[in-house]
Amino acid sequence: MPDIATLFAWFVMAMLFGVTVAAIVGLGSLPGSIARRRNHPHAEAINAASWIGLALGGITWPIAFVWAFIPWGHANSSSSTEGAELRQLRQQVADLQAKLEASRPSGGQHA
């Protein structure tokens, strides 16, 4: 029968193994979950790159992590600057349409 010190040592080793596995799983899934949360169009590729990167010793994991934060076209369209520009352009089009309607002769046939 093993003594208390041996049992404690095995318990500590098991805990260290569990914490290491949890850390690896957490790091491996982090870029993919960030990309999914940000509605990234390449979320699955980012997830695969992060796991492959961890399997290769962490070589491409930082690339996948940064890739998860890169904004893409559909994400930029909701920015306030572009929204203001779009509203301004729509107002200009509406003004031009009103001027065009006002310059047409009333009651006549439209070509």
C-alpha positions in Angstrom: 0.0 0.0 0.0 1.4 3.4 -1.0 2.1 5.9 1.7 0.3 9.3 2.0 3.2 11.2 0.3 3.0 9.0 -2.8 -0.8 9.4 -3.0 -0.4 13.2 -2.7 2.3 13.2 -5.4 0.0 11.3 -7.8 -2.9 13.7 -6.9 -0.7 16.7 -7.7 0.5 15.1 -11.0 -3.1 14.4 -12.0 -4.2 17.9 -11.2 -1.3 19.3 -13.2 -2.2 17.1 -16.1 -5.8 18.2 -15.9 -4.9 21.9 -15.8 -2.5 21.5 -18.7 -5.1 19.8 -20.8 -7.7 22.4 -19.9 -5.2 25.2 -20.8 -4.4 23.6 -24.2 -8.1 23.1 -25.0 -8.9 26.7 -23.9 -6.0 28.1 -26.0 -6.9 25.9 -29.0 -10.5 27.0 -29.1 -9.9 30.7 -28.2 -9.3 32.2 -31.8 -12.3 30.2 -33.2 -14.7 31.3 -30.5 -13.5 34.9 -30.9 -14.1 34.8 -34.6 -17.5 33.2 -34.2 -18.5 35.9 -31.7 -17.4 38.6 -34.1 -19.3 36.9 -37.0 -16.1 36.5 -38.9 -16.7 34.9 -42.4 -13.6 32.6 -41.9 -14.4 31.5 -38.4 -14.0 27.8 -39.2 -10.7 28.3 -41.0 -9.5 30.3 -38.0 -10.5 27.5 -35.6 -8.7 24.9 -37.8 -5.6 27.1 -38.0 -5.4 27.5 -34.2 -5.7 23.8 -33.6 -3.1 23.0 -36.3 -0.9 25.7 -34.8 -1.1 24.1 -31.4 -0.4 20.7 -32.8 2.7 22.1 -34.5 4.0 23.6 -31.3 2.3 26.9 -31.4 3.8 28.1 -34.7 0.6 29.3 -36.4 -1.5 29.9 -33.3 -0.6 33.6 -33.0 -1.5 34.1 -36.7 -5.0 32.5 -36.1 -5.4 34.7 -33.0 -4.7 37.9 -34.9 -6.7 36.7 -37.9 -9.8 36.4 -35.6 -9.6 40.1 -34.9 -9.1 41.4 -38.4 -12.3 43.2 -39.5 -13.9 42.2 -42.8 -16.1 44.0 -45.3 -19.5 43.3 -43.8 -18.2 44.2 -40.3 -17.0 47.6 -41.5 -20.2 48.7 -43.1 -21.8 49.3 -39.7 -19.3 51.9 -38.7 -20.7 55.3 -37.8 -18.5 57.1 -40.4 -19.8 55.0 -43.3 -23.3 55.2 -42.0 -23.2 59.0 -41.9 -21.7 59.0 -45.5 -24.5 56.7 -46.7 -27.2 58.9 -45.1 -25.6 62.0 -46.8 -25.5 60.3 -50.2 -29.2 59.2 -49.8 -30.2 62.7 -48.9 -28.3 64.1 -52.0 -30.1 61.5 -54.2 -33.5 62.5 -52.8 -32.7 66.2 -53.3 -31.7 65.6 -56.9 -34.9 63.5 -57.5 -37.0 66.4 -56.1 -35.3 68.9 -58.4 -35.8 66.6 -61.4 -39.5 66.3 -60.6 -39.8 70.0 -60.1 -38.2 70.8 -63.4 -40.5 68.5 -65.4 -43.4 70.2 -67.0 -46.7 69.4 -65.2 -49.6 67.8 -67.0 -47.5 66.7 -70.0 -46.5 63.3 -71.3 -43.3 61.9 -69.9 -40.9 60.4 -72.4 
